[in-house]
Amino acid sequence: MKAVICTKYGSPEVLKIMEVEKPTPKDDELLIKIIASAVNYGDTRVRKLEEKEPLKFFMRCVLGFKKPKNPILGVAFSGIVEEKGANVKGFYIGDEVFGLTGFKMGTYAEYTTVPEKSMVGKKPANATFEEAAAILLGGHTSIYFLKKAKIKESVNPKVLVYGATGAVGTSAIQIAKYYNAHVTAVCGETGKTLVKELGADNIIFYDKEDYTERHEKFDIIFDAVGKTSKKKCGPLLKDNSHYVSVAFPNSAKERAEQLELLRLLFETGKYKASIDKVYAMENIVEAHRYVDSGRKKGNVVITI
């Protein structure tokens, strides 16, 4: 099968399309023919490995010293079940599915195997494969962190989303609105139309004003890009409020019910896929260049 191999750490040009062995599912696994994947910040972070020490050394220990031990990057997938192991009960050949592979990665490829008891579920019936791949990482991350911030227990909370036009930010707006939140989006002026379409009630343009100087208090502040801090946001926090951030070492724990909620929201029209650009797998270098540029709004999708 064809797959994108990260041959070493570095610029997008280290990604090469190669022929590799097609995986075989174990008794508890599904073989997925991948139709679409996505290029997320985490993928480019692994590829570049530009972290400062000692974090860089730690990441090399986990990922591989000279190149990734799992050289096929990508964590999001949508596709079709082509084979299933003897012990798989909940899926059938031909099922359209979507999911996340976590640290195993491996979705920049024509096929991957995933355990039945993992982050895999039936894709939304009304979603294209591209849309299904786009809603995954941002969606599951937003659900995890907003629930951590007690959004389910809040009544009409005021939520500020910092970095509102990224893959996580665009999802966070929609998940917060699902929980009847009043959402203020912090983004550049070029993101105005997008965040309005997704349901933001107010917008603060960080390229025009300092959002921390607003005389306004919030129940939840969600840093969806990991570029601010609780200390900086302190003046905007109410008593007993919550600040959550995707900044390292924070990470969203994967739970299958997150996929089920995303499927339900998409099928009922309460969640949209925010897709900026779609690239063929053969153009993976250009896709990574675009994500590296910082101009991405929403998601960049890869068709396999």
C-alpha positions as CSV (number, residue, x, y, z in Angstrom):
1,M,0.0,0.0,0.0
2,K,1.0,3.6,-0.4
3,A,1.8,5.6,2.8
4,V,3.4,8.9,3.7
5,I,6.7,8.2,5.6
6,C,8.4,10.8,7.8
7,T,12.0,9.9,6.9
8,K,13.5,12.2,9.6
9,Y,12.6,15.2,11.6
10,G,12.5,18.5,9.7
11,S,10.7,20.6,7.1
12,P,7.7,19.3,5.1
13,E,10.1,17.9,2.5
14,V,11.1,15.0,4.8
15,L,7.7,13.5,4.0
16,K,7.9,10.9,1.2
17,I,5.3,8.6,-0.3
18,M,6.5,5.0,-0.3
19,E,5.2,1.5,-0.7
20,V,4.9,-0.3,2.6
21,E,3.3,-3.6,3.7
22,K,-0.5,-3.6,4.1
23,P,-1.4,-4.4,7.7
24,T,-3.3,-7.5,8.7
25,P,-6.0,-7.1,11.5
26,K,-5.6,-9.2,14.7
27,D,-8.6,-11.0,16.1
28,D,-9.9,-7.9,17.9
29,E,-9.1,-5.4,15.1
30,L,-10.6,-3.8,12.1
31,L,-8.8,-3.2,8.8
32,I,-9.8,0.3,7.6
33,K,-9.5,1.4,4.0
34,I,-8.8,5.1,4.7
35,I,-10.6,7.6,2.5
36,A,-9.6,10.8,4.3
37,S,-7.3,12.1,7.0
38,A,-6.4,15.5,8.3
39,V,-3.2,17.5,9.0
40,N,-3.3,18.7,12.5
41,Y,-0.9,20.8,14.7
42,G,0.2,17.7,16.5
43,D,1.2,16.1,13.2
44,T,3.4,19.0,12.2
45,R,4.8,19.2,15.8
46,V,6.0,15.6,15.6
47,R,7.4,16.1,12.1
48,K,9.4,19.2,13.1
49,L,10.4,18.3,16.6
50,E,11.5,21.9,17.3
51,E,10.8,21.8,21.0
52,K,13.3,23.3,23.5
53,E,15.3,21.1,25.8
54,P,14.6,19.2,28.0
55,L,11.2,18.7,26.3
56,K,12.9,17.9,23.0
57,F,14.9,15.1,24.6
58,F,11.8,13.7,26.3
59,M,9.9,13.7,23.0
60,R,12.8,11.9,21.2
61,C,12.7,9.2,23.9
62,V,8.9,8.7,23.3
63,L,8.8,9.2,19.5
64,G,12.2,8.1,18.3
65,F,15.7,9.8,18.4
66,K,16.5,10.3,14.7
67,K,13.1,9.8,13.2
68,P,9.6,8.7,14.4
69,K,9.4,5.1,15.4
70,N,6.0,5.1,13.9
71,P,7.0,6.8,10.6
72,I,3.5,7.1,9.2
73,L,2.0,10.3,10.7
74,G,-1.6,11.3,11.1
75,V,-4.1,10.5,13.8
76,A,-7.5,11.2,12.3
77,F,-9.2,8.9,9.8
78,S,-12.5,8.2,8.0
79,G,-13.0,5.2,5.8
80,I,-14.6,1.8,5.3
81,V,-14.2,-1.5,7.2
82,E,-12.5,-3.9,4.7
83,E,-11.7,-6.8,7.0
84,K,-12.4,-7.6,10.6
85,G,-10.9,-10.0,13.2
86,A,-12.7,-13.1,14.4
87,N,-13.6,-11.5,17.7
88,V,-15.0,-8.3,16.4
89,K,-18.8,-8.0,17.1
90,G,-19.8,-4.4,16.8
91,F,-18.7,-3.7,13.2
92,Y,-19.3,-5.3,9.8
93,I,-17.4,-5.2,6.5
94,G,-18.6,-2.2,4.5
95,D,-19.3,0.0,7.6
96,E,-18.4,3.6,7.1
97,V,-16.4,4.6,10.2
98,F,-14.3,7.5,11.6
99,G,-11.9,7.7,14.5
100,L,-8.5,8.6,16.1
101,T,-5.4,6.5,16.5
102,G,-3.6,8.5,19.1
103,F,0.2,7.9,19.5
104,K,0.0,4.9,17.2
105,M,-0.6,7.5,14.4
106,G,-0.6,5.8,10.9
107,T,-3.5,7.5,9.1
108,Y,-1.5,9.1,6.2
109,A,-1.9,5.7,4.4
110,E,-4.2,3.7,2.3
111,Y,-5.0,1.3,5.2
112,T,-4.7,1.1,9.0
113,T,-5.8,-1.3,11.7
114,V,-7.5,-0.3,14.9
115,P,-8.8,-2.3,17.8
116,E,-12.6,-2.5,18.0
117,K,-12.4,-1.2,21.6
118,S,-10.7,2.1,20.6
119,M,-11.5,5.5,19.3
120,V,-13.5,4.2,16.3
121,G,-17.2,4.6,15.6
122,K,-19.8,4.8,12.8
123,K,-19.3,8.0,10.9
124,P,-22.2,10.5,10.7
125,A,-24.6,9.2,8.1
126,N,-24.9,12.6,6.4
127,A,-21.2,13.5,6.5
128,T,-18.8,13.1,3.6
129,F,-15.6,11.3,4.4
130,E,-13.8,14.6,4.3
131,E,-16.2,16.2,6.8
132,A,-15.9,13.1,9.1
133,A,-12.1,13.4,9.2
134,A,-12.3,17.2,9.8
135,I,-14.5,17.1,12.9
136,L,-12.5,14.5,14.8
137,L,-9.5,16.0,16.6
138,G,-10.9,19.4,17.3
139,G,-14.2,17.9,18.3
140,H,-12.9,15.4,20.8
141,T,-10.4,17.9,22.3
142,S,-13.1,20.5,22.8
143,I,-15.5,18.1,24.4
144,Y,-12.9,16.9,26.8
145,F,-11.6,20.3,27.9
146,L,-15.1,22.0,28.1
147,K,-16.4,19.1,30.2
148,K,-13.3,19.4,32.4
149,A,-14.3,23.0,32.9
150,K,-17.7,21.9,34.1
151,I,-19.7,23.2,31.2
152,K,-22.3,20.5,31.6
153,E,-23.0,21.7,35.2
154,S,-23.2,25.4,34.2
155,V,-26.4,27.3,33.3
156,N,-25.9,29.5,30.3
157,P,-22.2,30.0,31.0
158,K,-20.2,32.8,29.5
159,V,-17.3,31.2,27.6
160,L,-14.3,32.8,26.0
161,V,-12.4,30.8,23.3
162,Y,-8.9,32.0,22.6
163,G,-7.7,30.9,19.2
164,A,-11.2,30.5,17.8
165,T,-10.4,29.9,14.2
166,G,-8.2,26.8,14.6
167,A,-9.3,23.2,14.4
168,V,-9.9,23.1,18.2
169,G,-11.3,26.7,18.4
170,T,-13.9,26.2,15.6
171,S,-15.0,23.1,17.4
172,A,-15.1,24.7,20.8
173,I,-17.5,27.4,19.7
174,Q,-19.9,24.8,18.5
175,I,-19.6,22.5,21.5
176,A,-20.0,25.5,23.9
177,K,-23.2,26.6,22.0
178,Y,-24.6,23.1,22.3
179,Y,-24.4,23.6,26.1
180,N,-26.2,26.9,25.8
181,A,-23.2,29.0,26.4
182,H,-22.7,32.7,25.4
183,V,-19.5,32.5,23.4
184,T,-16.9,35.2,22.9
185,A,-14.3,34.3,20.2
186,V,-10.8,35.8,20.3
187,C,-9.3,35.7,16.8
188,G,-7.7,37.8,14.0
189,E,-10.0,40.1,12.0
190,T,-9.8,37.7,9.0
191,G,-11.7,35.1,11.1
192,K,-14.7,37.2,11.6
193,T,-17.0,35.6,9.1
194,L,-16.1,32.0,10.1
195,V,-16.6,32.4,13.8
196,K,-19.9,34.2,13.3
197,E,-21.1,31.4,11.0
198,L,-20.2,28.9,13.8
199,G,-22.3,30.8,16.4
200,A,-20.0,33.1,18.2
201,D,-22.0,35.8,20.0
202,N,-19.2,38.3,20.4
203,I,-15.7,38.6,18.8
204,I,-12.5,40.2,20.1
205,F,-9.9,40.8,17.4
206,Y,-6.5,40.2,19.0
207,D,-4.8,42.2,16.2
208,K,-6.8,45.3,17.2
209,E,-7.1,45.2,21.0
210,D,-5.9,43.4,24.1
211,Y,-8.6,41.0,25.1
212,T,-7.4,41.0,28.8
213,E,-8.4,44.7,29.1
214,R,-12.1,44.0,28.6
215,H,-14.2,44.8,31.7
216,E,-16.0,41.5,31.5
217,K,-15.9,38.2,33.4
218,F,-16.3,34.7,32.1
219,D,-17.3,31.3,33.6
220,I,-14.9,29.4,31.3
221,I,-11.8,30.5,29.4
222,F,-10.6,28.0,26.9
223,D,-7.2,28.5,25.3
224,A,-7.6,26.4,22.2
225,V,-4.0,27.0,20.9
226,G,-1.9,27.0,24.0
227,K,-0.6,30.5,23.7
228,T,-1.9,32.3,26.7
229,S,-2.0,31.6,30.5
230,K,-4.3,31.5,33.5
231,K,-2.2,34.3,35.0
232,K,-2.8,36.5,31.9
233,C,-6.5,35.7,31.8
234,G,-6.9,36.1,35.6
235,P,-8.7,39.5,35.4
236,L,-11.4,38.0,33.2
237,L,-12.2,35.0,35.4
238,K,-15.2,35.0,37.8
239,D,-15.0,33.5,41.2
240,N,-15.2,29.7,41.0
241,S,-14.6,29.9,37.2
242,H,-12.4,27.6,35.1
243,Y,-9.4,28.1,32.8
244,V,-8.4,25.2,30.5
245,S,-5.7,25.1,27.9
246,V,-4.3,22.7,25.3
247,A,-0.8,23.8,26.2
248,F,1.7,21.0,27.0
249,P,1.6,18.9,29.1
250,N,-2.2,19.1,29.0
251,S,-3.8,16.5,26.7
252,A,-7.3,15.4,25.9
253,K,-8.1,11.9,27.0
254,E,-9.8,9.8,24.3
255,R,-13.2,8.3,25.0
256,A,-15.5,6.5,22.6
257,E,-18.5,8.6,23.8
258,Q,-16.9,11.7,22.3
259,L,-17.2,10.2,18.9
260,E,-20.9,9.3,19.6
261,L,-21.6,12.9,20.6
262,L,-19.9,14.2,17.5
263,R,-21.9,11.9,15.3
264,L,-25.2,12.9,17.0
265,L,-24.4,16.6,16.7
266,F,-23.4,16.4,13.1
267,E,-26.5,14.3,12.1
268,T,-28.8,16.7,13.8
269,G,-27.3,19.8,12.2
270,K,-25.8,21.2,15.4
271,Y,-22.2,20.8,14.4
272,K,-20.5,21.7,11.1
273,A,-17.2,20.6,9.6
274,S,-14.9,23.6,9.2
275,I,-12.6,22.8,6.3
276,D,-10.1,25.3,5.0
277,K,-8.3,23.3,2.3
278,V,-8.4,19.7,0.9
279,Y,-5.2,18.1,-0.5
280,A,-4.6,14.8,-2.2
281,M,-2.1,12.5,-0.3
282,E,0.3,13.1,-3.2
283,N,0.4,16.8,-2.1
284,I,1.2,16.1,1.6
285,V,4.2,18.4,1.5
286,E,2.1,21.3,0.3
287,A,-0.5,20.5,3.0
288,H,2.1,20.6,5.8
289,R,3.6,23.8,4.4
290,Y,0.2,25.4,4.6
291,V,-0.4,24.3,8.2
292,D,3.1,25.6,9.1
293,S,2.3,29.0,7.6
294,G,-0.2,29.7,10.4
295,R,-2.9,30.8,8.0
296,K,-5.1,27.8,8.5
297,K,-8.7,28.4,9.4
298,G,-10.4,25.3,10.7
299,N,-9.1,22.0,9.3
300,V,-6.8,20.8,6.4
301,V,-8.0,17.5,5.1
302,I,-6.1,14.9,3.1
303,T,-7.8,12.5,0.7
304,I,-6.2,9.2,0.3
